[in-house]
Amino acid sequence: MKKFLSAFAACSALVLTASAQDKVEKGFTSLFDGKSFEGWKIGGPAEAFKVEEGAIVANGDCSHLFFVGKDGAAKFKDFEVRLDVMTKPNSNGGFFIHTTFQDSGWPSAGYEVQVNNTQGDWKKSGGLYNYVDNKEPFKDNEWMKYEITVKKGKVNVSVNGKKVVKDYEPEEGKSKLQKDGGTFAIQAHDKGSTTLYKNIRVKEL
């Protein structure tokens, strides 16, 4: 009986632990633990980022939070990355793919997937900034489900199940997808913009 109770208690603890965390789908690896910047590195003003209620909150002058992994050299070439994103009213932000760590400034490598619903820039959430733009906004103060896939040189982006970028393939010699892959970065756009990110997980393809 004691062994049974001990086993039951252990199973209960595992269930409670699992229920306290956001689900990570089979084959995906979580990149954010919901409580710290472990595996991430800030390029720019550090005060632009904080963790609050299980989410990364971006608000401040131009700064970027790069995923670098445990070894500091994380790279992803072909992948599917999923994350939940929220915008506060009149806020701009971005999620970069195939990028490289920079100490400051706007990332020069990779592509930016736009995060903006009601801020003045007409380029709205889910677009591949300056390449495949979206004019139809989603809603502020609601979590949007982003799914971004890069495979064999093509980029796809869906938000809340709506395909915003479909099989975008850059012209030969003009692709910003890095040959050996790159990493992800979250953008703090300006002090007037607040964007939030959580449940960031990736599956390599």
CORLINJO-V178664 format. One record per pair of residues at least 24 apart in sequence whose C-alpha atoms are under 8 Angstrom apart, sorted by the first residue. I is the first residue (numbers start at 1). J is the second residue. If there is no record, write none. Layout:
((I/J) (I/J))
This chain:
((22/199) (24/199) (24/201) (27/203) (28/201) (28/202) (28/203) (28/204) (29/201) (29/202) (29/203) (30/199) (30/200) (30/201) (30/202) (31/67) (31/200) (31/201) (31/202) (32/198) (32/199) (32/200) (32/201) (34/198) (34/199) (38/69) (38/70) (39/67) (39/68) (39/69) (39/70) (39/72) (40/65) (40/66) (40/67) (40/68) (40/69) (41/65) (41/66) (41/67) (41/68) (42/66) (42/103) (43/101) (43/102) (43/103) (43/104) (43/105) (44/103) (44/104) (44/105) (48/188) (49/188) (54/198) (55/196) (55/197) (55/198) (56/196) (56/197) (56/198) (57/194) (57/195) (57/196) (57/197) (58/186) (58/187) (58/188) (58/189) (58/193) (58/194) (58/195) (58/196) (59/188) (59/189) (59/190) (59/191) (59/192) (59/193) (59/194) (59/195) (60/188) (60/189) (60/190) (60/191) (60/192) (60/193) (61/188) (61/189) (61/190) (61/191) (62/104) (62/105) (62/106) (62/187) (62/188) (62/189) (62/190) (63/104) (63/105) (63/106) (63/187) (63/188) (63/189) (64/104) (64/106) (64/185) (64/186) (64/187) (64/188) (65/185) (65/186) (65/187) (66/100) (66/101) (66/183) (66/184) (66/185) (66/186) (67/183) (67/184) (67/185) (68/183) (74/182) (74/183) (75/180) (75/181) (75/182) (75/183) (76/180) (76/181) (76/182) (76/183) (76/204) (77/150) (77/151) (77/178) (77/179) (77/180) (77/181) (77/182) (77/204) (78/149) (78/150) (78/151) (78/152) (78/181) (78/204) (78/205) (79/149) (79/150) (79/151) (79/202) (79/203) (79/204) (79/205) (80/147) (80/148) (80/149) (80/150) (80/202) (80/203) (80/204) (80/205) (81/147) (81/148) (81/149) (81/200) (81/201) (81/202) (81/203) (82/145) (82/146) (82/147) (82/148) (82/199) (82/200) (82/201) (82/202) (83/145) (83/146) (83/147) (83/197) (83/198) (83/199) (83/200) (83/201) (84/143) (84/144) (84/145) (84/146) (84/197) (84/198) (84/199) (84/200) (85/115) (85/143) (85/144) (85/145) (85/146) (85/195) (85/196) (85/197) (85/198) (86/140) (86/141) (86/142) (86/143) (86/144) (86/195) (86/196) (86/197) (87/115) (87/116) (87/117) (87/139) (87/140) (87/141) (87/142) (87/143) (87/194) (87/195) (87/196) (88/140) (88/141) (88/193) (88/194) (88/195) (89/117) (89/118) (89/119) (89/140) (89/141) (90/116) (90/117) (90/118) (90/119) (90/120) (90/192) (90/193) (91/116) (91/117) (91/118) (91/119) (91/192) (91/193) (91/194) (91/195) (92/116) (92/117) (92/119) (92/121) (92/189) (92/190) (92/193) (92/194) (92/195) (93/186) (93/187) (93/188) (93/189) (93/193) (93/194) (93/195) (94/186) (94/187) (94/188) (94/189) (95/184) (95/185) (95/186) (95/187) (96/183) (96/184) (96/185) (96/186) (96/187) (97/182) (97/183) (97/184) (97/185) (98/176) (98/177) (98/178) (98/181) (98/182) (98/183) (98/184) (99/178) (99/182) (99/183) (99/184) (99/185) (100/182) (100/183) (100/184) (109/176) (109/178) (110/176) (110/177) (110/178) (110/182) (111/176) (111/177) (115/195) (125/159) (126/157) (126/158) (126/159) (126/164) (126/165) (127/157) (127/164) (127/165) (128/165) (132/165) (132/168) (134/164) (151/205) (153/177))
